[in-house]
Amino acid sequence: MATRLPLGDVKVLDFMWVLAGPGISRSMADYGATVVRIESTQRVDPTRTVGPFKDNNTNPEFSALFGNNNAGKLSLSLDLSKPEARAIVLDLVRWADLVCESFSPKAMRAWGFDYESLRAIKPDIIMLSSCLMGQTGPLARFAGFGNLAAALCGFYNLVGWPDRTPSGPFSAYTDYVAPRFGLASVMAALIHRKRTGEGQYIDQAQAESALQFLTLPILDTVASGRKYSPIANDDLQHAPHGVYPAAGKDRWVAIACRTDAQWRALCAAIGQPQLADDRRFNSFAARYESRVELDRIIGEWTRNRTPDETERVLQASGVPAHTVQTTFDANGDPQLRHREHFVRVNHPIAGATFIENSRFKLSRTPAVVNRAGPALGQHSQYIFEKILGYSESRISDLVAGGVLG
Amino acid sequence: MLNGCRVLDLTTERGLLCGQILGDLGADVIKIEPPGGSATRSLKPFFADEPGPERSVYWWAYNRNKRGVTLDLARDEGRDLLRKLVAHADLLIESDNPGDLAKRGLGYADLSAINPALVYVSITPFGQDGPKASYADSDLIVMAAGGVLTLSGDDDRPPIRMSVPQAYLHACADAAGAALIAYYDRLNTGLGQHVDVAAQQSVSLAAQSTLLAATLNADETRRMAGGVKLGPISVPLVWAARDGLVTCVFLFGSALGVFTRKLMNYICDQGFCDQATRDKDWIAYGDMLLTGREPIEEYDRLKGVVANFLRSKTKAESFDIARQHGLLIAPLATIDDVLANPQFIAREYWQTIEDRELGLKLTYPGPFVRFGKTPIAYRRRPPRVGEHNREIFLDDLGLSAREFDDLSRMGVI
């Protein structure tokens, strides 16, 4: 018998879609929560239409982005325009501890699934609404993806070269920040409910969560009037600090020295011990000042070696260094392999596929990650029968009535 | 909402945000620093560039809603005192290199023997074990290892990171959720456990599942200035406006193509393209490019059409249009723009803390979510060095005045 999982008694009714919301319930499923995901065939989850796709097959069931973010959840497809579908949802609300949604504000109200309505039938329900800018305010209805919130939060202007327009972070940055705050928040609400019996509503603006990661420049800008603009790979605490050329096409290695000891070790490792005491480089301030020349010298050494060799040689000397792993490299990274980061699972339509494991390990109650993301509506029958206890005849009426949208 | 939950925060600069999140959620977080103060206090930048243990912006950023004590864990007396605190604690957070605290008799095995219900959270660059567990690290190193650094920057230059360090913030935010999952379990079982957070795995979330592509026989994703390369297709996300830059999504498929259809309808109405261009199959367009049914040159022409449209508008004009017509366009904000954004102001998001003693008036990003019943409050500014020593060692732990004075004199606290 497997260990009882931490969230084995937690039931989640999940209307969330795209990236930022479903990341929350994915983590809950990893640790044992039963997550029933409501999907629609009319409005397919956008992540089902975005890759990586297994074998580059753009069938929505082949999206690893969707599969990874929704692994371990149950899928019920419903046509929410039908009154019978509404009754099913309300039955699931009675079953659930937590209802999550990530539509733009008003969608849930339009269906009659706003917090006040749900609380009327389940007084201790916890409900999380997660949207780009929050449920209130002039931009409440501005909907979209994480790249838009990342732009509005100022993340784009922090990635770039000083002599060019900003490159910006990869894709939809706030979608990778917000779910962590969402998870901590719903866990705190579940803990509060366990102790007091009280449920509540949670309004998550993904932008407001993500701005926690910019606390430092915000404090600094307001208090000191400093301006933050793109500075490529420069750093206030490290010199050298950069990404250096390596042997191979578009291959790079990252190197960062914080302390004088690391700097000395680097000089020795690259066969230039005399540089350690060179007046241009013999203190952090000097190295920072002379960083262009410093980067040139280091680059001369790195460019003829593979990034892995540089990583190995420098790490052996205690110098922070790492291959800039391409996404393909990372798949074979021995550390990620050791941590069992990639998990093979079976999908009913796509067949054998892969997902990423829980990003943290609990020693006594480790995550159980062995189920793929669901096919659209895969568990409708199971949910009617086992979770809602509907009779066979009721289920066939629902199917015949076209409720499984 | 976590009131009554006591957290001992032993973290270095890597782990500070985790305790702050738990403090925001109402936990009683005690930041434990060595005598003289945490090394984080000497990190740049400093307010107005004046160094001082109470002036590091880095310290101020991640230590609100904590009380602070000093305790020398290099000495037996200090470790004994920590063990006394552990006996009454619910969570402990640390971010030393794997095994370092165990060498001092303060590892998970040691402390769970004192308090089996303790949830012990470790935040490290690569996790507690594995071939890279003892690697020397930094924000840049973790980003490189996590498959994220490779995805940002211009394709004719080296990859670049976000210049405000992010790697450990991802790990800390993961750690807060993980700690609460373990704490929830403890409420059911009475048992604690060791939570092991690896920053490499945490940051890899920001690679958006592209780390799976290799084993799935899918296209590789590569960096591109202001966008992304997906196989043969270069997708721009940053575009020029008349007075600056905007982000705009110009993508295809059954979900994203719907937005592109709306965008092209508007662009056509404004006379920036003909009807044949407007009426392309935006749902199938990505497939058409991938299969060669539509030449890449035609896609390049379309990007030119969108670029011409966006260049004709100011950032504010484009944003207004986006809001009215449900388009995916937003301006690239500076920090000053963020502070002036009417949305955050209307929601009374910004929280100010005034420190008259230091002459600082600080503006923090506000609560990360709004709870209906148990709102997040910014109850405490970050602690001064040893600010709560008396309160915690005398009142909470019950040391006698004499013991306290002895330990102070010996430099343990």
Interface residues (C-beta under 8 A of the other chain):
Chain A: R4 P6 L7 D9 L19 G23 S27 Y31 R43 V44 D45 P46 R48 T49 V50 G51 P52 F53 K54 D55 N56 T58 P60 A64 L65 N68 N69 Y115 L128 M133 G134 T136 G137 P138 L139 A140 R141 F142 A143 G144 F145 N147 L148 A149 A150 A151 L152 C153 G154 F155 Y156 N157 L158 V159 G160 W161 R164 T165 P166 S167 G168 P169 F170 S171 A172 Y173 D175 Y176 V177 P179 R180 F181 G182 L183 A184 S185 M187 A188 A189 L190 I191 H192 K194 R195 E198 Q200 Y201 I202 D203 Q204 A205 A207 E208 S209 L211 Q212 F213 L214 T215 L216 P217 I218 L219 D220 T221 V222 A223 S224 R226 K227 Y228 S229 P230 I231 A232 N233 D234 D235 L236 Q237 H238 H241 G242 V243 Y244 P245 D250 W252 V253 A254 A256 R258 Q262 Q315 G318 V319 P320 A321 H322 T323 V324 Q325 T326 T327 F328 D329 A330 N331 G332 D333 P334 Q335 L336 H338 R339 H341 F342 T353 F354 I355 E356 N357 R359 F360 K361 L362 S363 R364 T365
Chain B: M1 L2 L17 I21 L22 L25 G26 L43 K44 P45 F47 A48 D49 V57 Y58 W60 A61 Y62 Y108 F126 G127 Q128 D129 G130 P131 K132 A133 Y135 A136 D137 S138 D139 L140 I141 V142 M143 A144 A145 G146 G147 V148 L149 T150 L151 S152 G153 D154 D155 R157 P158 P159 I160 R161 M162 S163 V164 P165 Q166 L169 H170 A173 D174 A175 A176 G177 A178 L180 I181 A182 Y183 Y184 D185 L187 N188 T189 L191 Q193 H194 V195 D196 V197 A198 Q200 Q201 S202 S204 L205 A206 A207 Q208 S209 T210 L211 L212 A213 A214 T215 L216 N217 A218 D219 E220 T221 R222 R223 A225 G226 V228 L230 G231 L237 V238 A240 L245 V246 T247 V249 G253 S254 A255 L256 G286 D287 L290 A322 R323 G326 L328 I329 A330 P331 L332 A333 T334 I335 D336 D337 V338 L339 N341 P342 Q343 F344 A346 R347 Y349 L360 K361 L362 T363 Y364 P365 G366 P367 F368 V369 R370 F371 G372 K373 T374
